[in-house]
């Protein structure tokens, strides 16, 4: 009986040691995997360090001075809250750098000195503005166009409902994206009135950022409200 008990004890010890070795090996694999993922993330950010968005133009794409109405003159608003207008620019730009950058890693920030909106600033990514579509785009037939939804496209595709949203940007290629100046995405209340109108009587500060990359700064100023006018 004593020999049998001794045999069981040795077997259990062997199993215990084996479990310790397996656990140690698993821990080593996990640690190495975490280190590799961390290194990959650091390498990606390091590669993006010199990446920058270079804006070439910013055209007036839409001027709707009244809340969700197709009017083109503020005198037509008739109490329809001109401070809640829908205003959009079409910015043509290219990516400067050595690596491709996901559109989701790029964002634009606008701010201004006007006092019509409750919060004279807003931010949006290049992977979609997530605002309400304009009233003009519905009868115009381009409400579902990727550009109208805030995605990056090629120049000339701003009203193309069949265009493909570009998820990854390559250096040197000219792209187009909407700069949605005013945020209509939540409610009609004043508490979420973010952004600026077409900057005729003042200037809009435009900053474009890349996660892990460089920032770009521009001043947007328009001479009038004419569609197609370059404001850079």
Beta strands, then each sheet from edge to edge (+ up, - down):
strand 1: 52-64
strand 2: 86-96
strand 3: 101-102
strand 4: 106-112
strand 5: 121-125
strand 6: 168-169
strand 7: 174-180
strand 8: 182-183
strand 9: 194-195
strand 10: 204-210
strand 11: 215-220
sheet 1: 1+ 2- 7+
sheet 2: 3+ 6-
sheet 3: 5+ 4- 10+ 11-
sheet 4: 8+ 9-
end
